[in-house]
């Protein structure tokens, strides 16, 4: 082997013989230990004890400490909070919550409330370090005496331990959980102040009635805020942690009073209340309020359920789905809900359904429950069926005797029921109304149903939505989920296609027999007008839309091409249909929301916005995390004006129809209200447009229309489509629903006409023949006027024709122009100017 280098030699020297010295030391210690072990009994027991401690510590670490959460989590702990929903005016309209929770700061808790809980749960809270050892020793003894009996031992937990249990480790009944609780309590005391611990406790403790925290419980049991609670009420809340569901029930009232009075005595013993105060409080009844349902400013169940569905899709439902979940994220949601329009839409649709269904026989129960197991109240509560109409309520028939019986309600009370329908039976849930204090009578919820939507056409914001008689009777939303044939409400888009392809409102179309050959298997199909009416000759396209003539519509669709028609319908968002002529009469399925949004595009000069119900969403801290309108406005937040033009938002939405075409259609649809199938709306005296619809059967009746600022649509029909009866038409059943909406919100409908876009020329025409006229003036009675203003695209207006008296009228205008020129001193050559004046009149097409 080669010689070591100097460096190797220097490194090895200090450690030379180290191994031998350590080995010798170990042998010496080992020999001493064996000798001591054999010679001393105490030494052996000391070794056993040390070994036992090490083994116990190892087992404790593996079974308990290793899996414990960190107490530091409480520093950033965010409790699950419900989502609060606001309307477009900022008022709270609802919440999405499975638990009642309200977070308060420590300074918000009144001192008597704090002292009541400390007296009931942990009177040494301010002095202990997280564990009450005397209380724990008592709990150990109690556990030992009850071991194997199936009874649960008392906890002996301090408030700090309860915080650890409620927030960090759960409520498992086991020794390991208790050990974790104690260790975490010590750690929590080192991380948080006493005030912070108590704040967490009073905000998180479960207190029954789905309430977590004292503020939510104060509302649930007394309908008060914590600052308004009397001493006896605060003492009652303090007894709830032991048995929240027991003490809150009427049948355990005496037990609850005894426990409450014990807490009051403890407060006296601890010096937190005087004997006089406690005695006065002990003399008070519990005074609990019955379970209540949150009442908000708007009854908008269908609208709010659609918002909830969209939020869950976007943010998730539970805490595990993310930090902004609907039921735990504490979101604040601003919606487009207009409470005034929502109430009017609900009233209007209900009135329409009752007008049609009123007086009809009871058609069956809302639902049915099994009475055999005796828990009818629980089943009635969990069915979640109720009604909010006048003084109606829902109940279950418990028994019957002839035409009378007994009915039970969700609060457990019963009453007499009279005038029972023949086919109602025990277990049926139905609508009822009081006859007197102790007697009810059956009421019939209309079997027919429908949906209604109100939208702002300039933004796409949905202002109101009603998807049936009452959302409490079922969550199926007929405004968004019911696919129905729109009938004649689709026709405006057929005519829009024609206007885009060379036709005008004054184009003449034959209202006559129209048949198509469908092949050898199906043969020939001949279309008919509504009610099997035949044709009536040639008419203007305007007249065909105003009177909703099927034969004219299919002829127009056939002439321009159904492939183009279905493209227009698809572009407007109504539906994606096959190019069959029946689609031009509304044979394809769609929803009220889609139809209203399509008509909104017409009213907004062909520009369509996506319909939205949510304006923006904030997290629990107020930060906006989602916004419906994401338009940028560069320069809007400048600290100082730079002298340049004011910044503007860029337009949103997409142009789905030519603006000129959209206005032409709207202008024709104004005629539907003035003298067409929706003439019953004319006396509203507002600039309105719209279209009725009635499908084959008739199974559905429709009306969609509105003003430049508000569009509304409604359909009525059975959920399982069947005939509404031969008299049913959109103008008779659906249009009055729209009319009531307008009448209930008259101040919201402006008397401002639809704005004419660039590139549209308003020309006087003969309403019947469609020919252009020079003389005459459109009459004030537009319903009977023979001369009307009509909208044309440039170079599409009809050639001017002269009727009797028109030539003299034209000459009178020329003479007036000459006199005006003469008055201005332009006398010379006036005769030579006449051709120019006359040419000017010819070029401009008459007086506009």
FISE-323416 format. One record per residue (C-alpha): x, y, z; residue in three letters. Coordinates in pm, whole numbers, padded with zeros to 5 digits, always signed. Layout:
<lumnus>
XYZAla/...
</lumnus>
This chain:
<lumnus>
+00000+00000+00000Unk/+00123+00347-00077Unk/+00237+00575+00203Unk/-00030+00813+00353Unk/-00016+01173+00247Unk/+00046+01438+00515Unk/-00315+01553+00493Unk/-00447+01202+00553Unk/-00215+01163+00847Unk/-00332+01495+01006Unk/-00699+01398+00964Unk/-00661+01051+01113Unk/-00466+01152+01422Unk/-00750+01305+01638Unk/-00979+01009+01571Unk/-00722+00735+01607Unk/-00849+00477+01855Unk/-01190+00653+01898Unk/-01384+00335+01812Unk/-01187+00133+02060Unk/-01247+00388+02340Unk/-01627+00400+02272Unk/-01646+00021+02270Unk/-01465+00004+02603Unk/-01697+00266+02756Unk/-02004+00077+02641Unk/-01879-00248+02790Unk/-01814-00069+03119Unk/-02167+00084+03132Unk/-02327-00245+03034Unk/-02139-00429+03309Unk/-02244-00164+03564Unk/-02611-00187+03449Unk/-02617-00569+03477Unk/-02461-00557+03818Unk/-02705-00290+03934Unk/-02998-00480+03785Unk/-02918-00794+03983Unk/-02833-00615+04303Unk/-03113-00352+04330Unk/-03488-00412+04306Unk/-03561-00039+04297Unk/-03329-00002+03998Unk/-03524-00270+03813Unk/-03860-00094+03883Unk/-03714+00238+03770Unk/-03615+00077+03441Unk/-03959-00072+03399Unk/-04115+00268+03459Unk/-03893+00444+03204Unk/-03961+00175+02947Unk/-04335+00199+03009Unk/-04326+00576+02969Unk/-04136+00548+02641Unk/-04372+00282+02507Unk/-04677+00483+02614Unk/-04539+00796+02453Unk/-04470+00606+02131Unk/-04822+00460+02128Unk/-04968+00803+02203Unk/-04768+00956+01921Unk/-04873+00689+01671Unk/-05237+00676+01771Unk/-05307+01037+01864Unk/-05043+01306+01820Unk/-04925+01203+01475Unk/-05270+01259+01319Unk/-05372+01569+01512Unk/-05440+01893+01321Unk/-05242+02201+01404Unk/-05391+02452+01644Unk/-05250+02724+01416Unk/-05539+02651+01177Unk/-05766+02844+01410Unk/-05574+03163+01331Unk/-05702+03151+00973Unk/-06020+02953+01039Unk/-06316+03055+00826Unk/-06643+02898+00934Unk/-06893+02771+00679Unk/-07137+03052+00606Unk/-07453+03065+00393Unk/-07482+03251+00064Unk/-07685+03571+00083Unk/-07878+03682-00226Unk/-07975+04039-00306Unk/-08214+04183-00562Unk/-08122+04456-00809Unk/-08201+04720-00545Unk/-07949+04572-00299Unk/-08210+04434-00056Unk/-08162+04076+00069Unk/-08419+03854-00099Unk/-08304+03508+00011Unk/-08022+03291+00141Unk/-07893+02945+00056Unk/-07833+02774+00388Unk/-07866+02430+00538Unk/-07753+02569+00874Unk/-07832+02898+01045Unk/-07504+03083+01098Unk/-07424+03444+01183Unk/-07071+03549+01275Unk/-07022+03809+01550Unk/-06712+03962+01705Unk/-06635+03914+02073Unk/-06736+04274+02152Unk/-07082+04204+02003Unk/-07168+03941+02263Unk/-07346+04091+02566Unk/-07183+04018+02901Unk/-07487+03839+03053Unk/-07483+03600+02755Unk/-07112+03523+02807Unk/-07159+03472+03180Unk/-07457+03243+03128Unk/-07253+03013+02904Unk/-06954+03018+03140Unk/-07181+02930+03433Unk/-07332+02641+03240Unk/-07020+02507+03071Unk/-06691+02631+03217Unk/-06689+02864+03520Unk/-06307+02851+03550Unk/-06257+02943+03184Unk/-06068+03267+03255Unk/-05816+03094+03486Unk/-05742+02745+03351Unk/-05488+02666+03078Unk/-05725+02473+02856Unk/-05800+02177+03084Unk/-06004+02165+03408Unk/-05825+01877+03582Unk/-06087+01836+03856Unk/-06361+01823+03598Unk/-06160+01579+03391Unk/-06106+01352+03693Unk/-06480+01349+03753Unk/-06537+01257+03390Unk/-06290+00967+03419Unk/-06474+00832+03723Unk/-06809+00872+03545Unk/-06672+00692+03240Unk/-06545+00404+03453Unk/-06880+00358+03629Unk/-07074+00362+03302Unk/-06830+00147+03105Unk/-07016-00132+02924Unk/-07360+00007+03013Unk/-07414+00179+02677Unk/-07463+00514+02848Unk/-07250+00808+02741Unk/-07033+00954+03017Unk/-07036+01324+03086Unk/-06767+01509+02896Unk/-06587+01720+03152Unk/-06467+01937+02863Unk/-06372+02299+02897Unk/-06484+02556+02643Unk/-06137+02537+02489Unk/-06172+02161+02452Unk/-06515+02209+02292Unk/-06362+02448+02039Unk/-06105+02181+01952Unk/-06382+01922+01922Unk/-06628+02132+01721Unk/-06380+02281+01476Unk/-06075+02057+01451Unk/-06141+01692+01539Unk/-06515+01616+01546Unk/-06745+01455+01799Unk/-06638+01089+01791Unk/-06705+00916+02126Unk/-06367+00756+02206Unk/-06072+00782+02442Unk/-05837+00880+02158Unk/-06061+01172+02066Unk/-06062+01286+02428Unk/-05682+01274+02440Unk/-05656+01471+02116Unk/-05904+01723+02256Unk/-05696+01776+02570Unk/-05366+01811+02385Unk/-05519+02052+02132Unk/-05678+02255+02410Unk/-05334+02318+02559Unk/-05200+02415+02219Unk/-05497+02642+02145Unk/-05441+02830+02470Unk/-05089+02902+02348Unk/-05208+03027+02009Unk/-05526+03225+02081Unk/-05634+03468+02350Unk/-05922+03383+02580Unk/-06143+03633+02395Unk/-06063+03473+02059Unk/-06141+03126+02197Unk/-06473+03241+02338Unk/-06561+03417+02011Unk/-06502+03094+01818Unk/-06707+02898+02069Unk/-07008+03131+02076Unk/-07012+03149+01695Unk/-06976+02775+01632Unk/-07155+02586+01910Unk/-07451+02382+01771Unk/-07771+02488+01949Unk/-08052+02308+01767Unk/-08306+02417+01507Unk/-08021+02404+01253Unk/-07858+02692+01442Unk/-07484+02728+01495Unk/-07377+03009+01724Unk/-07575+03217+01970Unk/-07691+03485+01724Unk/-07848+03230+01491Unk/-08004+03053+01791Unk/-08141+03378+01932Unk/-08318+03432+01602Unk/-08436+03071+01579Unk/-08581+03046+01934Unk/-08680+03403+02018Unk/-08670+03595+01686Unk/-08433+03845+01851Unk/-08072+03953+01819Unk/-07840+03857+02106Unk/-07822+04216+02225Unk/-08198+04219+02278Unk/-08223+03899+02482Unk/-08348+03911+02840Unk/-08154+03730+03115Unk/-08386+03429+03119Unk/-08353+03396+02740Unk/-07973+03408+02752Unk/-07978+03144+03027Unk/-08199+02921+02812Unk/-07953+02936+02521Unk/-07676+02843+02763Unk/-07843+02509+02845Unk/-07871+02403+02481Unk/-07515+02268+02425Unk/-07600+01969+02649Unk/-07913+01861+02457Unk/-08020+02113+02192Unk/-08294+01907+02028Unk/-08441+01803+02365Unk/-08467+02136+02544Unk/-08613+02311+02242Unk/-08923+02089+02224Unk/-09254+02174+02386Unk/-09294+01837+02558Unk/-08967+01890+02753Unk/-09054+02244+02857Unk/-09047+02174+03231Unk/-08710+02000+03206Unk/-08575+02298+03014Unk/-08706+02542+03277Unk/-08541+02346+03557Unk/-08207+02343+03375Unk/-08237+02713+03288Unk/-08307+02800+03652Unk/-08001+02598+03757Unk/-07787+02812+03524Unk/-07934+03127+03678Unk/-07845+03000+04026Unk/-07492+02929+03906Unk/-07466+03287+03781Unk/-07558+03408+04129Unk/-07301+03177+04292Unk/-07033+03302+04052Unk/-07117+03666+04122Unk/-07244+03733+03768Unk/-07605+03809+03863Unk/-07786+03923+04175Unk/-08039+03706+04353Unk/-08316+03951+04259Unk/-08221+03936+03890Unk/-08208+03558+03895Unk/-08541+03525+04078Unk/-08714+03754+03829Unk/-08569+03555+03539Unk/-08667+03221+03697Unk/-09028+03336+03716Unk/-09043+03389+03339Unk/-09181+03127+03097Unk/-08950+02996+02826Unk/-09128+03206+02561Unk/-08997+03008+02267Unk/-09118+03105+01919Unk/-09238+02826+01688Unk/-09004+02714+01415Unk/-09010+02973+01142Unk/-08923+03001+00777Unk/-08719+03301+00671Unk/-08943+03560+00504Unk/-08778+03793+00259Unk/-08898+04082+00048Unk/-08982+03881-00263Unk/-09158+03552-00328Unk/-08929+03446-00610Unk/-08874+03075-00562Unk/-08835+02984-00929Unk/-08594+03272-00997Unk/-08387+03195-00688Unk/-08372+02822-00762Unk/-08235+02899-01108Unk/-07973+03128-00949Unk/-07881+02853-00701Unk/-07840+02600-00981Unk/-07610+02835-01174Unk/-07401+02914-00865Unk/-07354+02546-00780Unk/-07245+02480-01137Unk/-06992+02762-01112Unk/-06863+02737-00754Unk/-06971+02401-00615Unk/-07219+02308-00346Unk/-07028+02201-00032Unk/-06710+02315+00144Unk/-06515+02028-00015Unk/-06594+02174-00358Unk/-06390+02487-00299Unk/-06360+02805-00090Unk/-06656+02973-00261Unk/-06912+02695-00237Unk/-07279+02791-00218Unk/-07352+02639+00124Unk/-07026+02719+00301Unk/-06847+02999+00117Unk/-07035+03295+00263Unk/-07097+03447-00082Unk/-07286+03768-00144Unk/-07475+03752-00473Unk/-07628+04051-00650Unk/-07900+03938-00889Unk/-08107+04117-01150Unk/-08432+04035-00965Unk/-08676+04325-00966Unk/-08908+04259-00673Unk/-09189+04477-00806Unk/-09193+04306-01145Unk/-09150+03964-00979Unk/-09455+04015-00759Unk/-09656+04136-01057Unk/-09544+03841-01271Unk/-09642+03597-00998Unk/-09981+03761-00946Unk/-10049+03784-01319Unk/-09963+03423-01399Unk/-10155+03292-01098Unk/-10460+03498-01197Unk/-10440+03362-01552Unk/-10415+03003-01430Unk/-10708+03053-01192Unk/-10920+03219-01463Unk/-10872+02916-01682Unk/-10881+02649-01409Unk/-11122+02817-01168Unk/-11439+02629-01088Unk/-11300+02299-01214Unk/-11329+01988-01002Unk/-11055+01882-00760Unk/-10813+01694-00987Unk/-10608+01506-00729Unk/-10359+01555-00444Unk/-10038+01750-00460Unk/-09864+01444-00310Unk/-09942+01139-00097Unk/-09779+01004+00221Unk/-09809+00674+00408Unk/-09994+00709+00738Unk/-09940+00352+00856Unk/-09628+00421+01066Unk/-09781+00721+01244Unk/-09507+00972+01155Unk/-09723+01184+00924Unk/-09586+01511+01065Unk/-09225+01418+00986Unk/-09324+01305+00638Unk/-09517+01626+00581Unk/-09221+01838+00693Unk/-08969+01647+00483Unk/-09193+01664+00176Unk/-09111+02038+00177Unk/-09452+02114+00025Unk/-09629+02437+00116Unk/-09810+02722-00055Unk/-09804+03101-00029Unk/-10131+03224-00173Unk/-10382+03432+00021Unk/-10469+03235+00338Unk/-10416+02894+00180Unk/-10196+02628+00338Unk/-10116+02263+00274Unk/-10215+01973+00495Unk/-10256+01596+00492Unk/-10592+01423+00526Unk/-10565+01198+00833Unk/-10912+01045+00822Unk/-11252+01101+00664Unk/-11612+01029+00748Unk/-11847+01103+00464Unk/-11785+01454+00331Unk/-11581+01566+00634Unk/-11258+01457+00796Unk/-10951+01553+00997Unk/-10647+01726+00850Unk/-10294+01758+00993Unk/-10043+02038+00940Unk/-09664+02054+00947Unk/-09665+02216+01292Unk/-09837+01907+01433Unk/-10176+02072+01479Unk/-10498+01924+01342Unk/-10831+02067+01232Unk/-11166+01965+01087Unk/-11204+01947+00710Unk/-11536+01984+00532Unk/-11666+01949+00177Unk/-11430+01668+00082Unk/-11411+01569-00286Unk/-11526+01214-00359Unk/-11182+01088-00465Unk/-10968+01229-00183Unk/-10832+00969+00058Unk/-10629+00951+00379Unk/-10264+01042+00322Unk/-10338+01291+00042Unk/-10162+01628+00070Unk/-10380+01907-00067Unk/-10437+02283-00053Unk/-10674+02416+00213Unk/-10826+02745+00323Unk/-10978+02830+00662Unk/-11355+02851+00701Unk/-11327+02949+01067Unk/-11075+02907+01351Unk/-11110+02528+01366Unk/-11239+02425+01025Unk/-11085+02416+00679Unk/-11210+02348+00327Unk/-11032+02196+00028Unk/-10901+02433-00238Unk/-10795+02336-00590Unk/-10455+02438-00723Unk/-10505+02472-01100Unk/-10394+02164-01290Unk/-10299+02380-01586Unk/-09968+02560-01544Unk/-09725+02782-01732Unk/-09422+03004-01717Unk/-09341+03373-01742Unk/-09018+03570-01789Unk/-08951+03945-01784Unk/-08625+04075-01934Unk/-08441+04400-01999Unk/-08372+04391-02375Unk/-08081+04634-02356Unk/-07875+04416-02121Unk/-08028+04068-02118Unk/-08084+04090-01741Unk/-08380+03875-01634Unk/-08595+04093-01410Unk/-08858+03838-01307Unk/-08932+03469-01353Unk/-09233+03262-01254Unk/-09225+02893-01341Unk/-09568+02780-01216Unk/-09833+02850-00955Unk/-09596+02822-00656Unk/-09237+02696-00629Unk/-09323+02539-00292Unk/-09545+02288-00471Unk/-09258+02163-00688Unk/-08926+02285-00820Unk/-08993+02220-01191Unk/-08941+02559-01356Unk/-09161+02590-01662Unk/-08993+02915-01760Unk/-08660+02743-01827Unk/-08719+02367-01823Unk/-09047+02317-02008Unk/-08984+02270-02381Unk/-09299+02374-02564Unk/-09407+02449-02917Unk/-09416+02829-02952Unk/-09686+02833-03218Unk/-09734+03163-03397Unk/-09489+03347-03173Unk/-09222+03209-03410Unk/-09369+03391-03711Unk/-09186+03724-03663Unk/-08860+03542-03741Unk/-09009+03393-04056Unk/-09103+03742-04171Unk/-08764+03876-04065Unk/-08605+03625-04302Unk/-08835+03746-04580Unk/-08741+04108-04512Unk/-08374+04013-04538Unk/-08439+03853-04874Unk/-08606+04128-05074Unk/-08961+04142-04936Unk/-09114+04438-04755Unk/-09400+04485-04508Unk/-09607+04600-04806Unk/-09532+04295-05022Unk/-09850+04117-05133Unk/-09881+03751-05036Unk/-10159+03513-05129Unk/-10365+03390-04837Unk/-10481+03076-05009Unk/-10452+02701-05018Unk/-10096+02582-04989Unk/-10006+02215-05028Unk/-09674+02032-05042Unk/-09599+01682-05163Unk/-09418+01484-04890Unk/-09337+01171-05088Unk/-09516+00850-05171Unk/-09542+00740-04807Unk/-09686+01061-04663Unk/-09861+01200-04968Unk/-09968+01562-04992Unk/-10001+01794-04691Unk/-10222+02099-04713Unk/-10184+02376-04457Unk/-10480+02564-04310Unk/-10528+02886-04116Unk/-10619+02875-03747Unk/-10962+02723-03692Unk/-10944+02550-04030Unk/-11022+02877-04204Unk/-10953+02893-04574Unk/-10780+03169-04767Unk/-10898+03524-04823Unk/-10701+03644-05127Unk/-10391+03861-05145Unk/-10284+04080-04855Unk/-09982+04270-04736Unk/-09723+04084-04538Unk/-09802+04321-04247Unk/-10165+04208-04248Unk/-10060+03845-04255Unk/-09848+03894-03938Unk/-10107+04108-03763Unk/-10380+03850-03824Unk/-10143+03552-03778Unk/-10235+03385-04106Unk/-10076+03042-04136Unk/-10119+03012-04513Unk/-09938+03338-04578Unk/-09659+03242-04336Unk/-09583+02904-04496Unk/-09599+03060-04842Unk/-09347+03325-04738Unk/-09125+03060-04576Unk/-09142+02844-04886Unk/-09057+03135-05116Unk/-08751+03254-04922Unk/-08641+02898-04832Unk/-08685+02713-04504Unk/-08308+02667-04475Unk/-08279+03046-04440Unk/-08574+03061-04199Unk/-08429+02805-03956Unk/-08093+02986-03971Unk/-08264+03306-03856Unk/-08448+03118-03580Unk/-08122+02957-03466Unk/-07935+03289-03474Unk/-08202+03437-03245Unk/-08143+03153-02998Unk/-08491+03002-03024Unk/-08383+02655-03134Unk/-08197+02448-03392Unk/-08464+02299-03619Unk/-08484+02091-03933Unk/-08596+02294-04240Unk/-08955+02169-04248Unk/-09237+02410-04330Unk/-09416+02318-04007Unk/-09130+02483-03818Unk/-09244+02816-03967Unk/-09567+02771-03770Unk/-09391+02695-03439Unk/-09373+02315-03441Unk/-09024+02305-03283Unk/-08976+02303-02905Unk/-08834+02596-02710Unk/-08868+02766-02370Unk/-09023+03090-02250Unk/-08678+03224-02159Unk/-08547+03162-02512Unk/-08849+03323-02675Unk/-08834+03631-02453Unk/-08463+03667-02525Unk/-08528+03641-02899Unk/-08795+03914-02884Unk/-08554+04121-02675Unk/-08317+04113-02973Unk/-08595+04250-03195Unk/-08664+04535-02951Unk/-08291+04608-02920Unk/-08246+04660-03295Unk/-08123+04308-03357Unk/-07850+04303-03090Unk/-07893+04015-02848Unk/-07750+03968-02500Unk/-07714+03640-02316Unk/-07993+03627-02057Unk/-07843+03658-01707Unk/-07983+03635-01355Unk/-07662+03715-01162Unk/-07495+04055-01189Unk/-07191+03977-00974Unk/-07071+03757-00688Unk/-06860+03866-00389Unk/-06671+03642-00150Unk/-06722+03663+00226Unk/-06476+03953+00243Unk/-06650+04158-00024Unk/-06411+04093-00312Unk/-06585+04051-00648Unk/-06499+03703-00777Unk/-06736+03689-01074Unk/-06909+03953-01280Unk/-07180+03913-01541Unk/-07078+04228-01729Unk/-06707+04211-01805Unk/-06686+04512-02034Unk/-06372+04720-02009Unk/-06390+05095-01986Unk/-06042+05229-02052Unk/-05998+05566-01890Unk/-06312+05552-01674Unk/-06107+05564-01354Unk/-05878+05852-01447Unk/-05797+06076-01152Unk/-05825+06383-01372Unk/-05989+06454-01710Unk/-05733+06456-01989Unk/-05942+06672-02220Unk/-06022+06389-02457Unk/-06372+06258-02529Unk/-06543+06088-02239Unk/-06464+05715-02227Unk/-06747+05481-02318Unk/-06821+05117-02261Unk/-06797+04907-02570Unk/-07130+04756-02677Unk/-07194+04401-02563Unk/-07397+04123-02714Unk/-07399+04011-03073Unk/-07585+04133-03378Unk/-07816+03846-03469Unk/-08058+04036-03694Unk/-08009+04337-03922Unk/-08109+04646-03718Unk/-08335+04768-03999Unk/-08502+04427-04029Unk/-08553+04411-03653Unk/-08725+04749-03652Unk/-08946+04656-03947Unk/-09062+04345-03761Unk/-09124+04542-03440Unk/-09317+04803-03637Unk/-09539+04531-03783Unk/-09582+04369-03442Unk/-09706+04701-03306Unk/-09993+04643-03547Unk/-10065+04311-03374Unk/-10147+04511-03061Unk/-10328+04791-03244Unk/-10559+04584-03467Unk/-10440+04222-03466Unk/-10464+03915-03247Unk/-10350+04104-02932Unk/-10592+04393-02973Unk/-10710+04355-02613Unk/-10384+04528-02511Unk/-10456+04841-02716Unk/-10638+05023-02437Unk/-10316+05025-02231Unk/-10224+05330-02441Unk/-09854+05242-02457Unk/-09611+05182-02744Unk/-09616+04801-02729Unk/-09535+04525-02972Unk/-09599+04155-02940Unk/-09731+03834-03086Unk/-09979+03574-02969Unk/-09937+03203-03027Unk/-10166+02901-03017Unk/-10041+02551-03092Unk/-10233+02260-03243Unk/-10483+02106-03009Unk/-10472+02373-02876Unk/-10218+02254-02619Unk/-10029+02579-02549Unk/-10121+02946-02566Unk/-09857+03219-02577Unk/-09792+03589-02575Unk/-09449+03751-02608Unk/-09387+04123-02643Unk/-09328+04447-02461Unk/-09180+04793-02490Unk/-08835+04930-02576Unk/-08732+04877-02211Unk/-08917+04566-02090Unk/-08993+04240-02269Unk/-09218+03972-02118Unk/-09342+03637-02235Unk/-09589+03382-02102Unk/-09722+03041-02198Unk/-10003+02840-02040Unk/-10059+02467-02086Unk/-10076+02133-01906Unk/-09752+01969-01795Unk/-09861+01658-01985Unk/-09980+01836-02301Unk/-10347+01796-02385Unk/-10614+02014-02536Unk/-10703+02335-02356Unk/-11037+02346-02536Unk/-11140+02484-02873Unk/-11192+02837-02741Unk/-10834+02865-02610Unk/-10623+03119-02797Unk/-10317+03321-02706Unk/-10509+03647-02734Unk/-10780+03524-02496Unk/-10576+03347-02226Unk/-10208+03448-02246Unk/-10228+03815-02352Unk/-10443+03910-02046Unk/-10165+03777-01823Unk/-09925+04023-01988Unk/-10186+04297-01956Unk/-10219+04246-01582Unk/-09839+04261-01549Unk/-09840+04602-01718Unk/-10133+04731-01514Unk/-09970+04631-01183Unk/-09645+04804-01280Unk/-09780+05087-01496Unk/-09522+05335-01370Unk/-09241+05118-01509Unk/-09364+05133-01871Unk/-09251+05450-02047Unk/-09458+05619-02315Unk/-09158+05636-02550Unk/-09182+05487-02900Unk/-08934+05242-03048Unk/-08631+05419-03194Unk/-08591+05402-03570Unk/-08237+05292-03668Unk/-08032+05448-03944Unk/-08117+05329-04292Unk/-08493+05304-04241Unk/-08733+05525-04434Unk/-09082+05585-04304Unk/-09321+05608-04597Unk/-09698+05652-04610Unk/-09877+05358-04766Unk/-10228+05234-04809Unk/-10269+04976-04534Unk/-10485+04742-04739Unk/-10315+04749-05078Unk/-09964+04827-04963Unk/-09934+05098-05228Unk/-09748+05417-05162Unk/-09959+05728-05125Unk/-09887+06098-05142Unk/-10194+06269-05012Unk/-10368+06212-04683Unk/-10238+06190-04331Unk/-10232+05884-04101Unk/-10535+05915-03877Unk/-10522+05931-03499Unk/-10737+05618-03484Unk/-10457+05393-03606Unk/-10675+05084-03568Unk/-10897+05198-03857Unk/-10657+05422-04047Unk/-10638+05350-04418Unk/-10308+05537-04452Unk/-10025+05438-04221Unk/-09654+05497-04185Unk/-09455+05193-04292Unk/-09086+05115-04249Unk/-08874+05040-04554Unk/-08511+04988-04628Unk/-08372+05230-04886Unk/-08487+05159-05242Unk/-08741+04897-05132Unk/-09039+05127-05080Unk/-09318+05082-05338Unk/-09351+05320-05629Unk/-09577+05612-05554Unk/-09923+05597-05709Unk/-10173+05876-05745Unk/-10522+05853-05605Unk/-10807+06098-05653Unk/-10715+06434-05508Unk/-10344+06358-05480Unk/-10242+06574-05776Unk/-10417+06880-05637Unk/-10265+06810-05297Unk/-09921+06793-05450Unk/-09980+07117-05637Unk/-10089+07283-05317Unk/-09758+07190-05158Unk/-09568+07332-05455Unk/-09770+07655-05434Unk/-09688+07682-05065Unk/-09318+07646-05139Unk/-09340+07919-05404Unk/-09511+08157-05162Unk/-09243+08090-04903Unk/-08971+08167-05156Unk/-09148+08485-05260Unk/-09174+08595-04900Unk/-08800+08557-04873Unk/-08756+08783-05177Unk/-08685+08512-05432Unk/-08931+08633-05697Unk/-08727+08638-06018Unk/-08726+08310-06201Unk/-08974+08151-05964Unk/-09150+07986-06257Unk/-08827+07822-06360Unk/-08778+07687-06010Unk/-09106+07498-06011Unk/-08965+07188-06183Unk/-08687+07172-05922Unk/-08941+07201-05641Unk/-09155+06934-05799Unk/-08849+06715-05853Unk/-08758+06755-05491Unk/-09099+06627-05390Unk/-09076+06338-05633Unk/-08729+06245-05512Unk/-08829+06249-05146Unk/-09137+06043-05217Unk/-09391+06274-05058Unk/-09433+06417-04714Unk/-09290+06202-04433Unk/
</lumnus>
